[in-house]
């Protein structure tokens, strides 16, 4: 199995690229979706977050008011780190379970869409790593237009993440998203060709097919050894 890491910065276009992978029938494990699930009312993550941040972050129905929680943590690095620390074990487990499910289905290539891929140290489990990069000024303008925020609010959200240039330096593949949607599609196609090339022997060995081949080989080997030993007696 090839586990591809996909990351970027807020407003860079990572979600668009994630959807392009889905459109090409490549399964995507979305960390944001997993994070929403671990924050559902009554869950372990929900209990931890409410205990740490109080009931002021809840909606009337008891669910977490995610925009309100976001405002709290994006303006305070210490609170942001606390939130990440509280939810990291639940999110990691959720991602692992989804990967195992896709492995059981025999998927050869999957994409892990994780905004905090490097920060959460999950990059060591993925190869290649794709970073969706955009010029910082364009990123700021797009984020302000998308979320209708002030310059200060947008900068706080951008600065809460590892700088895109730093992520780009760690990437195996970079998708530049400074231009139009057509430009992004063209850049994506080039990366898609790299991602879907034949598996290496190591990747095949980690796939379900490879595991089955290994099991069959071991089984045949045991039988051969047994018959060999029997023929000697």
KOLTI-58710 format. One record per residue (C-alpha): residue number from 0; residue in one letter; y negated, z negated, x. Coordinates in nm, 4 decimals. Each point is the difference from the previous one (the first is absolute). Last residue first. Example, Ala and Ser with C-alpha at 12.3 -4.5 7.8 and 13.67 -1.06 7.14 Angstrom:
% KOLTI-58710
1	S	0.1060	-0.7140	1.3670;
0	A	0.3440	-0.0660	-0.1370;
This chain:
% KOLTI-58710
232	X	4.0530	-0.7859	1.2565;
231	X	-0.2294	0.2588	0.1581;
230	X	-0.0237	0.2056	-0.3189;
229	X	-0.1350	-0.3043	-0.1868;
228	X	-0.2841	-0.0409	0.2507;
227	X	-0.1020	0.3626	-0.0391;
226	X	0.0281	-0.0226	-0.3761;
225	X	-0.2299	-0.3059	-0.0005;
224	X	-0.2466	0.1636	0.2382;
223	X	-0.0153	0.3111	-0.2172;
222	X	-0.0450	-0.2099	-0.3166;
221	X	-0.2777	-0.2075	0.1596;
220	X	-0.1771	0.3134	0.1222;
219	X	0.0206	0.1587	-0.3431;
218	X	-0.1644	-0.3098	-0.1539;
217	X	-0.2647	-0.0119	0.2744;
216	X	-0.0789	0.3692	-0.0510;
215	X	-0.0118	-0.0470	-0.3792;
214	X	-0.2426	-0.2926	0.0390;
213	X	-0.2181	0.1935	0.2450;
212	X	-0.0058	0.3079	-0.2251;
211	X	-0.0925	-0.2236	-0.2938;
210	X	-0.2812	-0.1592	0.2013;
209	X	-0.1269	0.3419	0.0990;
208	X	-0.0040	0.1141	-0.3611;
207	X	-0.1788	-0.3188	-0.1018;
206	X	-0.2619	0.0662	0.2637;
205	X	-0.0377	-0.2081	0.3156;
204	X	0.2363	0.2223	0.2010;
203	X	-0.1943	0.3035	-0.1181;
202	X	-0.3185	-0.1540	0.1362;
201	X	0.1653	-0.0620	0.3372;
200	X	0.1469	0.3514	0.0080;
199	X	-0.3474	0.1418	-0.0701;
198	X	-0.0694	0.1142	-0.3530;
197	X	-0.0839	0.3643	-0.0640;
196	X	-0.3717	0.0802	-0.0576;
195	X	-0.1498	-0.1458	-0.3194;
194	X	-0.2720	-0.2160	0.1592;
193	X	-0.1206	0.2672	0.2408;
192	X	-0.0263	0.2701	-0.2688;
191	X	-0.1754	-0.2509	-0.2275;
190	X	-0.2614	-0.0589	0.2714;
189	X	-0.0981	0.3675	0.0031;
188	X	0.0019	0.0108	-0.3792;
187	X	-0.2303	-0.3030	-0.0137;
186	X	-0.2667	0.1684	0.2105;
185	X	-0.0042	0.2950	-0.2413;
184	X	-0.0109	-0.2290	-0.3023;
183	X	-0.2883	-0.1966	0.1538;
182	X	-0.1960	0.3206	0.0614;
181	X	0.0578	0.1023	-0.3628;
180	X	-0.1221	-0.3447	-0.1116;
179	X	-0.3219	0.0652	0.1940;
178	X	-0.1010	-0.1270	0.3415;
177	X	-0.0067	-0.3220	0.2005;
176	X	0.3623	-0.0864	-0.0735;
175	X	0.1634	0.0229	0.3433;
174	X	0.3739	-0.0622	-0.0155;
173	X	0.1191	-0.1614	0.3225;
172	X	0.3591	-0.0119	0.1291;
171	X	0.1544	-0.2419	0.2496;
170	X	-0.2694	-0.2572	-0.0705;
169	X	-0.1141	-0.2936	0.2142;
168	X	-0.3307	0.1587	0.1070;
167	X	-0.0648	0.0983	-0.3621;
166	X	0.0328	-0.3629	-0.1037;
165	X	-0.2689	-0.1007	0.2481;
164	X	-0.2260	0.2801	-0.1210;
163	X	0.0582	-0.1168	-0.3570;
162	X	-0.1312	-0.3486	0.0784;
161	X	0.2451	-0.2771	-0.1058;
160	X	-0.0863	-0.1124	-0.3509;
159	X	-0.2497	-0.2510	-0.1408;
158	X	-0.2781	0.2124	0.1501;
157	X	0.0605	0.2684	-0.2636;
156	X	-0.0158	-0.2500	-0.2868;
155	X	-0.3121	-0.1679	0.1340;
154	X	-0.1613	0.3405	0.0625;
153	X	0.0564	0.0993	-0.3635;
152	X	-0.1519	-0.3236	-0.1268;
151	X	-0.3037	0.0369	0.2264;
150	X	-0.0580	0.3644	-0.0917;
149	X	0.0129	-0.0886	-0.3696;
148	X	0.3030	0.0828	-0.2108;
147	X	0.0749	0.2754	-0.2462;
146	X	0.3729	-0.0177	0.0791;
145	X	0.0539	0.3703	0.0703;
144	X	-0.3565	0.0915	0.0993;
143	X	-0.0402	-0.2974	0.2328;
142	X	0.3430	0.0656	0.1509;
141	X	-0.0746	0.3671	0.0529;
140	X	-0.3337	-0.0723	0.1710;
139	X	0.1509	-0.2615	0.2325;
138	X	0.2963	0.2192	0.0970;
137	X	-0.2329	0.2945	0.0666;
136	X	-0.2015	-0.2205	0.2368;
135	X	0.3161	-0.1286	0.1701;
134	X	0.1441	0.3521	0.0585;
133	X	0.3418	0.0218	-0.1639;
132	X	0.3534	-0.0693	0.1177;
131	X	0.3301	-0.0066	-0.1860;
130	X	0.2371	-0.1586	0.2505;
129	X	0.3641	0.1057	0.0151;
128	X	0.2533	-0.2078	0.1935;
127	X	0.3185	0.1807	0.0997;
126	X	0.2028	-0.2152	0.0133;
125	X	-0.0100	-0.3291	-0.1898;
124	X	0.1510	-0.3444	0.0607;
123	X	-0.2371	-0.0927	0.2844;
122	X	-0.2954	0.0902	-0.2257;
121	X	0.0779	-0.3009	-0.2177;
120	X	-0.2106	-0.2305	0.2175;
119	X	-0.1934	-0.1161	-0.3109;
118	X	-0.3301	0.1053	0.1628;
117	X	0.1471	0.3328	0.1034;
116	X	0.1281	0.1053	-0.3441;
115	X	-0.2830	-0.1735	-0.1891;
114	X	-0.0627	0.2884	-0.2446;
113	X	0.3774	0.0544	-0.0428;
112	X	0.1463	0.3184	-0.1495;
111	X	0.3564	-0.0077	0.1328;
110	X	0.1336	0.3540	-0.0226;
109	X	0.3669	0.0853	-0.0410;
108	X	0.2219	0.2619	0.1633;
107	X	0.3802	0.0291	-0.0206;
106	X	0.0451	-0.1480	-0.3461;
105	X	0.3659	-0.0881	-0.0647;
104	X	-0.0498	-0.1975	-0.3213;
103	X	0.1078	-0.3150	0.1859;
102	X	-0.2779	0.0631	0.2521;
101	X	-0.2506	0.0305	-0.2870;
100	X	0.1089	-0.3405	-0.1334;
99	X	-0.0100	-0.1496	0.3503;
98	X	-0.3575	0.1266	0.0464;
97	X	-0.1005	-0.1503	-0.3356;
96	X	0.1542	-0.3361	0.0918;
95	X	-0.1770	0.0019	0.3384;
94	X	-0.3375	0.0754	-0.1621;
93	X	0.0389	-0.2909	-0.2433;
92	X	0.1072	-0.2333	0.2818;
91	X	-0.3029	0.0973	0.2088;
90	X	-0.2307	-0.0474	-0.3015;
89	X	0.1370	-0.3478	-0.0758;
88	X	-0.0189	-0.1135	0.3647;
87	X	-0.3542	0.1453	0.0442;
86	X	-0.1475	-0.1558	-0.3162;
85	X	-0.1124	-0.3387	0.1297;
84	X	-0.1002	0.1235	0.3467;
83	X	-0.1964	0.2935	-0.1406;
82	X	-0.1837	-0.2330	-0.2384;
81	X	-0.0804	-0.2461	0.2804;
80	X	-0.1229	0.2811	0.2247;
79	X	-0.2345	0.1173	-0.2757;
78	X	-0.1205	-0.3555	-0.0569;
77	X	-0.0874	-0.0346	0.3700;
76	X	-0.1640	0.3447	0.0097;
75	X	-0.2356	-0.0843	-0.2916;
74	X	-0.1879	0.2768	-0.1830;
73	X	0.3115	0.2108	-0.0629;
72	X	0.1939	-0.3057	-0.1169;
71	X	-0.2147	-0.1096	-0.2935;
70	X	-0.0973	0.3481	-0.1194;
69	X	0.3663	0.1029	0.0069;
68	X	0.1006	-0.3000	-0.2086;
67	X	-0.2558	0.1097	-0.2602;
66	X	0.1280	0.3595	0.0074;
65	X	0.3614	-0.1277	-0.0288;
64	X	-0.0546	-0.2277	-0.2999;
63	X	0.3411	-0.1656	0.0292;
62	X	0.1950	-0.0168	-0.3272;
61	X	-0.0345	-0.3071	-0.2218;
60	X	-0.0848	0.1878	-0.3204;
59	X	-0.3628	-0.1127	0.0200;
58	X	-0.0314	0.1458	0.3492;
57	X	0.0622	-0.2129	0.3073;
56	X	-0.2084	-0.0359	0.3173;
55	X	-0.1684	-0.3177	-0.1289;
54	X	0.3458	-0.1604	-0.0184;
53	X	-0.0208	-0.1160	0.3599;
52	X	0.0073	0.1840	0.3330;
51	X	0.2892	-0.1668	0.1855;
50	X	0.2136	-0.1237	-0.2901;
49	X	-0.0700	0.3213	-0.1922;
48	X	0.1074	0.2074	0.3021;
47	X	0.3231	-0.1914	0.0581;
46	X	0.0979	0.0054	-0.3698;
45	X	-0.0678	0.3740	-0.0293;
44	X	0.2074	0.0731	0.3104;
43	X	0.2956	-0.1909	-0.1415;
42	X	-0.0258	0.1845	-0.3313;
41	X	-0.1317	-0.1628	-0.3182;
40	X	-0.2604	0.2650	-0.0741;
39	X	0.0457	0.3124	0.2101;
38	X	-0.1331	-0.0210	0.3552;
37	X	0.3263	0.1145	0.1648;
36	X	-0.0056	0.3117	-0.2200;
35	X	-0.3548	0.0941	0.0980;
34	X	0.0905	-0.0342	0.3677;
33	X	0.3038	0.2290	-0.0460;
32	X	-0.2265	0.2611	-0.1598;
31	X	-0.2452	-0.0343	0.2901;
30	X	0.2865	0.0247	0.2520;
29	X	0.0985	0.3409	-0.1388;
28	X	0.3544	0.1062	0.0923;
27	X	-0.0133	0.3792	-0.0166;
26	X	0.2905	0.2326	-0.0756;
25	X	-0.0361	0.3593	0.1264;
24	X	0.0243	0.2401	-0.2930;
23	X	-0.2818	0.2293	0.1222;
22	X	-0.2335	-0.1329	-0.2710;
21	X	0.0814	-0.3520	0.1229;
20	X	-0.1214	0.0963	0.3492;
19	X	-0.3188	0.1414	-0.1519;
18	X	-0.0494	-0.3255	-0.1908;
17	X	0.0046	-0.1965	0.3259;
16	X	-0.2521	0.2443	0.1457;
15	X	-0.2326	-0.0686	-0.2926;
14	X	0.0564	-0.3745	0.0405;
13	X	-0.0950	0.0223	0.3681;
12	X	-0.3318	0.1702	-0.0762;
11	X	-0.2306	-0.1839	0.2406;
10	X	-0.1674	-0.2152	-0.2668;
9	X	0.1603	-0.3194	0.1314;
8	X	0.1492	0.0684	0.3404;
7	X	0.3164	0.1719	0.1118;
6	X	0.3738	-0.0529	-0.0177;
5	X	0.3284	0.1850	-0.0358;
4	X	0.3101	-0.1089	0.1923;
3	X	0.2999	0.2314	-0.0201;
2	X	0.3488	-0.1482	-0.0217;
1	X	0.2525	0.2660	0.1028;
0	X	0.3492	-0.0858	-0.1192;
